């Protein structure tokens, strides 16, 4: 299992989410430098969404690794 940290460096409140098969989550990111993590325990492509900044697109490829965490 691997954690992925989402960092908010805006001055705007964010809420991140994913409905991807590899990982479903909903995370609130608060003002400033607050951080939230999601544990990825399945392989696959995760496409996170957010409540604002719809033009920004990102992808997370979750895959097994031979290296220890």
VMD Tcl script that builds the backbone (N, CA, C; Angstrom):
set m [mol new atoms 207]
animate dup $m
set s [atomselect $m all]
$s set {name element resname resid chain x y z} {
  {N N UNK 1 A 0.852 -1.175 0.000}
  {CA C UNK 1 A 0.000 0.000 0.000}
  {C C UNK 1 A 0.896 1.235 0.000}
  {N N UNK 2 A 0.550 2.222 -0.802}
  {CA C UNK 2 A 1.317 3.450 -0.907}
  {C C UNK 2 A 0.413 4.647 -0.680}
  {N N UNK 3 A 0.928 5.639 0.026}
  {CA C UNK 3 A 0.188 6.880 0.224}
  {C C UNK 3 A 0.603 7.899 -0.822}
  {N N UNK 4 A -0.356 8.697 -1.254}
  {CA C UNK 4 A -0.109 9.786 -2.174}
  {C C UNK 4 A -0.588 11.047 -1.480}
  {N N UNK 5 A 0.250 12.067 -1.422}
  {CA C UNK 5 A -0.103 13.296 -0.717}
  {C C UNK 5 A -0.525 14.369 -1.707}
  {N N UNK 6 A -1.679 14.956 -1.464}
  {CA C UNK 6 A -2.181 16.068 -2.259}
  {C C UNK 6 A -1.931 17.335 -1.456}
  {N N UNK 7 A -1.238 18.287 -2.035}
  {CA C UNK 7 A -0.920 19.525 -1.329}
  {C C UNK 7 A -1.681 20.685 -1.966}
  {N N UNK 8 A -2.250 21.529 -1.149}
  {CA C UNK 8 A -2.957 22.715 -1.616}
  {C C UNK 8 A -2.097 23.929 -1.330}
  {N N UNK 9 A -1.549 24.556 -2.372}
  {CA C UNK 9 A -0.750 25.761 -2.164}
  {C C UNK 9 A -1.507 27.013 -2.608}
  {N N UNK 10 A -2.809 26.870 -2.870}
  {CA C UNK 10 A -3.675 28.007 -3.196}
  {C C UNK 10 A -4.148 28.697 -1.928}
  {N N UNK 11 A -4.837 29.802 -2.127}
  {CA C UNK 11 A -5.540 30.464 -1.033}
  {C C UNK 11 A -7.032 30.203 -1.152}
  {N N UNK 12 A -7.385 29.142 -1.866}
  {CA C UNK 12 A -8.776 28.759 -2.114}
  {C C UNK 12 A -8.985 27.358 -1.554}
  {N N UNK 13 A -10.125 27.134 -0.931}
  {CA C UNK 13 A -10.437 25.790 -0.415}
  {C C UNK 13 A -10.717 24.838 -1.576}
  {N N UNK 14 A -10.183 23.622 -1.476}
  {CA C UNK 14 A -10.373 22.600 -2.505}
  {C C UNK 14 A -10.998 21.353 -1.906}
  {N N UNK 15 A -11.658 20.596 -2.742}
  {CA C UNK 15 A -12.073 19.238 -2.393}
  {C C UNK 15 A -11.685 18.359 -3.565}
  {N N UNK 16 A -10.859 17.348 -3.304}
  {CA C UNK 16 A -10.414 16.413 -4.336}
  {C C UNK 16 A -11.206 15.131 -4.197}
  {N N UNK 17 A -11.395 14.451 -5.348}
  {CA C UNK 17 A -12.146 13.197 -5.335}
  {C C UNK 17 A -11.711 12.338 -6.510}
  {N N UNK 18 A -12.053 11.069 -6.460}
  {CA C UNK 18 A -11.815 10.144 -7.565}
  {C C UNK 18 A -12.912 9.092 -7.561}
  {N N UNK 19 A -13.435 8.816 -8.751}
  {CA C UNK 19 A -14.382 7.722 -8.938}
  {C C UNK 19 A -13.753 6.606 -9.765}
  {N N UNK 20 A -12.425 6.617 -9.872}
  {CA C UNK 20 A -11.701 5.619 -10.662}
  {C C UNK 20 A -11.783 4.249 -10.004}
  {N N UNK 21 A -11.782 3.199 -10.812}
  {CA C UNK 21 A -11.867 1.834 -10.287}
  {C C UNK 21 A -10.692 1.498 -9.369}
  {N N UNK 22 A -9.513 2.041 -9.677}
  {CA C UNK 22 A -8.327 1.736 -8.868}
  {C C UNK 22 A -8.386 2.381 -7.489}
  {N N UNK 23 A -9.088 3.524 -7.359}
  {CA C UNK 23 A -9.187 4.186 -6.063}
  {C C UNK 23 A -10.336 5.193 -6.060}
  {N N UNK 24 A -11.288 4.964 -5.176}
  {CA C UNK 24 A -12.382 5.911 -4.955}
  {C C UNK 24 A -12.078 6.640 -3.653}
  {N N UNK 25 A -12.081 7.978 -3.691}
  {CA C UNK 25 A -11.831 8.746 -2.472}
  {C C UNK 25 A -12.442 10.132 -2.586}
  {N N UNK 26 A -12.619 10.763 -1.442}
  {CA C UNK 26 A -13.005 12.161 -1.341}
  {C C UNK 26 A -12.154 12.784 -0.243}
  {N N UNK 27 A -11.404 13.809 -0.596}
  {CA C UNK 27 A -10.522 14.481 0.350}
  {C C UNK 27 A -10.800 15.976 0.327}
  {N N UNK 28 A -10.898 16.580 1.482}
  {CA C UNK 28 A -10.991 18.030 1.544}
  {C C UNK 28 A -9.586 18.586 1.727}
  {N N UNK 29 A -9.235 19.536 0.895}
  {CA C UNK 29 A -7.971 20.247 1.046}
  {C C UNK 29 A -8.311 21.657 1.485}
  {N N UNK 30 A -7.764 22.074 2.557}
  {CA C UNK 30 A -8.123 23.357 3.140}
  {C C UNK 30 A -7.205 24.446 2.640}
  {N N UNK 31 A -7.376 25.631 3.149}
  {CA C UNK 31 A -6.560 26.774 2.759}
  {C C UNK 31 A -5.094 26.561 3.084}
  {N N UNK 32 A -4.238 27.225 2.323}
  {CA C UNK 32 A -2.814 27.222 2.621}
  {C C UNK 32 A -2.136 25.912 2.291}
  {N N UNK 33 A -1.255 25.470 3.157}
  {CA C UNK 33 A -0.426 24.308 2.856}
  {C C UNK 33 A -0.918 23.024 3.505}
  {N N UNK 34 A -2.197 22.944 3.806}
  {CA C UNK 34 A -2.741 21.707 4.384}
  {C C UNK 34 A -2.529 20.550 3.410}
  {N N UNK 35 A -2.324 19.377 3.943}
  {CA C UNK 35 A -2.102 18.189 3.111}
  {C C UNK 35 A -3.042 17.085 3.536}
  {N N UNK 36 A -3.477 16.297 2.562}
  {CA C UNK 36 A -4.282 15.107 2.819}
  {C C UNK 36 A -3.679 13.977 2.004}
  {N N UNK 37 A -3.766 12.761 2.516}
  {CA C UNK 37 A -3.207 11.600 1.831}
  {C C UNK 37 A -4.288 10.584 1.522}
  {N N UNK 38 A -4.058 9.824 0.470}
  {CA C UNK 38 A -4.923 8.708 0.111}
  {C C UNK 38 A -4.034 7.484 -0.063}
  {N N UNK 39 A -4.445 6.357 0.466}
  {CA C UNK 39 A -3.681 5.113 0.335}
  {C C UNK 39 A -4.127 4.389 -0.937}
  {N N UNK 40 A -3.182 4.062 -1.795}
  {CA C UNK 40 A -3.464 3.354 -3.039}
  {C C UNK 40 A -3.099 1.891 -2.848}
  {N N UNK 41 A -4.094 1.020 -2.783}
  {CA C UNK 41 A -3.847 -0.396 -2.538}
  {C C UNK 41 A -4.200 -1.269 -3.736}
  {N N UNK 42 A -4.600 -0.675 -4.874}
  {CA C UNK 42 A -4.880 -1.403 -6.113}
  {C C UNK 42 A -4.103 -0.768 -7.245}
  {N N UNK 43 A -3.745 -1.559 -8.244}
  {CA C UNK 43 A -3.083 -1.036 -9.435}
  {C C UNK 43 A -4.121 -0.451 -10.379}
  {N N UNK 44 A -3.711 0.554 -11.137}
  {CA C UNK 44 A -4.580 1.125 -12.152}
  {C C UNK 44 A -4.386 2.617 -12.289}
  {N N UNK 45 A -5.131 3.206 -13.206}
  {CA C UNK 45 A -5.074 4.637 -13.455}
  {C C UNK 45 A -6.119 5.346 -12.610}
  {N N UNK 46 A -5.685 6.371 -11.883}
  {CA C UNK 46 A -6.575 7.167 -11.046}
  {C C UNK 46 A -6.618 8.574 -11.647}
  {N N UNK 47 A -7.822 9.063 -11.894}
  {CA C UNK 47 A -8.008 10.404 -12.446}
  {C C UNK 47 A -8.701 11.250 -11.380}
  {N N UNK 48 A -7.926 12.043 -10.622}
  {CA C UNK 48 A -8.544 12.851 -9.583}
  {C C UNK 48 A -9.292 14.040 -10.178}
  {N N UNK 49 A -10.385 14.401 -9.527}
  {CA C UNK 49 A -11.141 15.588 -9.895}
  {C C UNK 49 A -11.145 16.547 -8.734}
  {N N UNK 50 A -11.643 17.744 -8.978}
  {CA C UNK 50 A -11.710 18.742 -7.915}
  {C C UNK 50 A -12.920 19.613 -8.133}
  {N N UNK 51 A -13.305 20.317 -7.088}
  {CA C UNK 51 A -14.495 21.146 -7.168}
  {C C UNK 51 A -14.249 22.450 -7.921}
  {N N UNK 52 A -12.992 22.841 -8.132}
  {CA C UNK 52 A -12.643 24.025 -8.922}
  {C C UNK 52 A -11.443 23.703 -9.794}
  {N N UNK 53 A -11.001 24.627 -10.622}
  {CA C UNK 53 A -9.864 24.430 -11.530}
  {C C UNK 53 A -10.122 23.263 -12.484}
  {N N UNK 54 A -11.279 23.242 -13.140}
  {CA C UNK 54 A -11.627 22.134 -14.028}
  {C C UNK 54 A -10.675 21.974 -15.210}
  {N N UNK 55 A -9.960 23.022 -15.578}
  {CA C UNK 55 A -9.044 22.932 -16.718}
  {C C UNK 55 A -7.734 22.223 -16.365}
  {N N UNK 56 A -7.470 22.028 -15.074}
  {CA C UNK 56 A -6.258 21.330 -14.650}
  {C C UNK 56 A -6.561 19.830 -14.601}
  {N N UNK 57 A -5.750 19.061 -15.316}
  {CA C UNK 57 A -5.968 17.618 -15.384}
  {C C UNK 57 A -4.709 16.908 -14.888}
  {N N UNK 58 A -4.897 15.865 -14.115}
  {CA C UNK 58 A -3.772 15.078 -13.642}
  {C C UNK 58 A -4.132 13.597 -13.642}
  {N N UNK 59 A -3.126 12.761 -13.687}
  {CA C UNK 59 A -3.324 11.316 -13.666}
  {C C UNK 59 A -2.344 10.708 -12.679}
  {N N UNK 60 A -2.766 9.662 -12.003}
  {CA C UNK 60 A -1.906 8.911 -11.099}
  {C C UNK 60 A -1.910 7.466 -11.565}
  {N N UNK 61 A -0.739 6.940 -11.864}
  {CA C UNK 61 A -0.608 5.528 -12.256}
  {C C UNK 61 A -0.143 4.765 -11.020}
  {N N UNK 62 A -1.020 3.948 -10.458}
  {CA C UNK 62 A -0.694 3.138 -9.292}
  {C C UNK 62 A -0.274 1.750 -9.787}
  {N N UNK 63 A 0.932 1.350 -9.415}
  {CA C UNK 63 A 1.472 0.066 -9.879}
  {C C UNK 63 A 2.364 -0.531 -8.804}
  {N N UNK 64 A 2.471 -1.865 -8.780}
  {CA C UNK 64 A 3.370 -2.495 -7.805}
  {C C UNK 64 A 4.822 -2.127 -8.100}
  {N N UNK 65 A 5.634 -2.120 -7.060}
  {CA C UNK 65 A 7.045 -1.758 -7.191}
  {C C UNK 65 A 7.904 -2.794 -6.474}
  {N N UNK 66 A 9.071 -3.106 -7.032}
  {CA C UNK 66 A 9.965 -4.050 -6.353}
  {C C UNK 66 A 10.724 -3.398 -5.200}
  {N N UNK 67 A 10.647 -2.058 -5.067}
  {CA C UNK 67 A 11.379 -1.344 -4.018}
  {C C UNK 67 A 10.515 -1.192 -2.775}
  {N N UNK 68 A 11.135 -1.306 -1.610}
  {CA C UNK 68 A 10.369 -1.118 -0.369}
  {C C UNK 68 A 9.944 0.333 -0.205}
  {N N UNK 69 A 8.893 0.536 0.550}
  {CA C UNK 69 A 8.405 1.906 0.787}
  {C C UNK 69 A 9.303 2.668 1.713}
}
mol reanalyze $m
mol bondsrecalc $m
mol representation Tube
mol addrep $m
